[in-house]
Amino acid sequence: MSGQHPQYLKQWVLNPPAEIQSIRLPRQDEEEPAVGKGFEVELGKFWFNEETNKWVRWHERFLVVYSQSLAASMIRGQQQRINSAQTALNKLAAKPGEDPQALAHKVENILERYRVKDFFNTTITEQITQQTRHVGRGRPSKNSPTESVTSICLQLHIQLQNAAIECAETLAGWRLYVTNAPITQLSLSQAVTYYRDEWLLERGFHRFKRGCLPALPVYFQNQKRIIGLMFLLNIALRVFTLMEFVVRQALIDTQQSLAGLYDGNPKRKTDRPSTEKMLKAFCNLTLYFLPDSTIFITPINALQKQILCLMKMPQSLYQVAPVGTST
């Protein structure tokens, strides 16, 4: 959404140059509604190579995609920002002060804070009044000296731009994807599916920063120890990524879903569980060393068995052999 792309998106959404088609995911049932809709626009691109002194030309497919859930979320957030900005502006209009520049600066800050600059039209008017009053103490007489006092009363007028709000709601939920793959290789629905299932490199960075594999802050002073710490964290990150990929792929292949990963909502199901959620499901296991020199481990439940099965790991991992026997 940089350069001329916002203008392209607005133009194409308001006046679609191609037929709009429904977008369905491969795993959806026929009775389920489509996840969105969209169309595509093919544009020719060119670039001048200064080294060879030749023009390079190719074609790109712009995929204009609409998501109903994203649109609802964006419209809801936009309305909340408008209401908050309206409340702040009304509060400012009740006590505008006497400095028009300071008032204009406050209005600008409110519109920028809530990102609603295009949705409001604000004007500031000045009303100048002059009054004559007596100078000095006591009850004035005919010959008492007087002075003229000038006062400035500011008024802030606020008006909603309904046309801009309706246009923003129309554009809500629409996004642009671009590819140079031919339609025979990558259809519109396939592109949306692959984009939704893509691997996000940023998730690894998040796990290192504020996730369950924090690399910061580093308290080591020795450089070799720092390198060793990052080496171990990278190995752990690979395990996290692999575990997540294997389980999600197994759920797709077997058309299953996991329930019981979310606290307070045990019936909630998901086919895209995170490694953090799955590892947390094993936190209630305890290994006991009893006084009679026997060992006991908490039995695993149905959810834990299902996760191990999806990972193709044997349940014997959580079984303890009697003392003195080989495992």
Secondary structure, 3 states (H helix, E strand, C coil): CCCCHHHHHHHHHHCCCCCCEEECCCCCCCCCCCCEEEEEEEEEEEEEECCCCEEEEEEEEEEEEEEHHHHHHHHHHHHHHHHHHHHHHHHHHHCCCCCHHHHHHHHHHHHHHCCCHHHEEEEEEEEEEEEEEECCCCCCCCCCCEEEEEEEEEEEEEEECHHHHHHHHHHCCEEEEEECCCCCCCCHHHHHHHHHCCCCHHHHHHHHHCCCCCCCCCCCCCHHHHHHHHHHHHHHHHHHHHHHHHHHHHHHHHCCCEECCCCCCCCCEECCCCHHHHHHCCCCCCEEECCCCCEEECCCCHHHHHHHHHCCCCHHHHCCCCCCCCC
